[in-house]
Amino acid sequence: MEYEYDHDDNWIQEITLLGKELKNVRNDMAIPPQLKVVCMAGEENPCAEDFGGESGWEDRKRIFKGKKVGSLKDWYKTSCANEDSKGLDPYK
C-alpha cells in the first residue's frame, strides 16, 4: 500500500500490513487504546520537514556525510519541526 504524506513535496510512503495484532500485544507494548495503527519498525532517520521532497532529502544526507560544518546541519539539529539533536551524523 502507498500513502502520500506531503502533497507539495510528493513524499510516498510504502506501508505493509503485517496482519492483525496478536493477543496481549497492546498491553505488553503499552500501546494506548486510542491508537488504531502502530508503526512497528522503520529505516533511517525521520525525514526533516520542509526539505523539498525526496530529492531534497537525499541532497541533505550527502551534505551531512561531509565534514564541513554548515547551517543545514545546525538547522536540522536545533530548529527543524522534527529536529534530531544527533543530526544525521550516523551516516558518516
N, C-alpha and C positions, 0 to 999 in steps of 0.2 A: 504494500500500500504506500502511496506517496502523499505527503502533506506539504502544502506551500505555506511557509511560515511568514514571509515578508513579501507582499506583492510588489513593492517598489524595487526590491533587490533580488527577487526571484529565488529565494532560498527554498530548495526542495529537500525535504527530509524523507528518508526511507524508513518505513515502520514495518516491523514484522510482528504479527500476532502469534505469540507462542502457545496460546491456549488459555483456558480458564484457570483461575488460581487454585492452588492446592489447598486442601483443608488446613486451617490454622495459620496460613501464611501471613495474613493481616496481623494477627496477634503476635506471631513470632518476630515479625519485622517492624512492629509498632506503626503500621500504616493506618492513618486516621480513616474512619469510615466514610467521610465526605469525599475522599479521593476515589474516583471511579476508574482512573487509568494510572498506572505506575510504570515509570521507566526503570527497568532492572539493570541496564548496562548502557554504556556509550563508549565512544572513542575520542581521543584527543581532548583539547581544552574546549570549553564552550566558545562559540564564535562571538566576537565582540559586536555589540550593537552599532549600527550606523557605520560599518566599514566598507560598504559598497558591494555587497553580494559575494558570491564565491570567488570571483577573480580578485576582488579587493582583499579578501581574507587570505588567499594564497600569497598575494604580494606582501602582505603584512607579516606572514610567517617567515618569508625569506628575509625581511628586514630584521626580525628578531633573532634569526640564526647568526647574523653578523655580530662582530664585536663592537661596532660603533654604537655609542650611547646616543639615543635620539629622543625627540619629543614624543614620537609614536609609542615608544616603549614606556615612557613615563605616563603618557595618557592612558594606556591600557592598564597599567598597574594602579593608577590612582583616580582617574576621572571617568572612565567608561561606565556606562549604565550597569554593566555586569562585569565590573573590574575583577582582576585577579592579581593580588599583590605579588605572586610569584611570576607573573607575566607568562611568556612563552619560553622562558629560559630552558626548560627540559628539552626543547627541540635542538639545542646547540650540539 
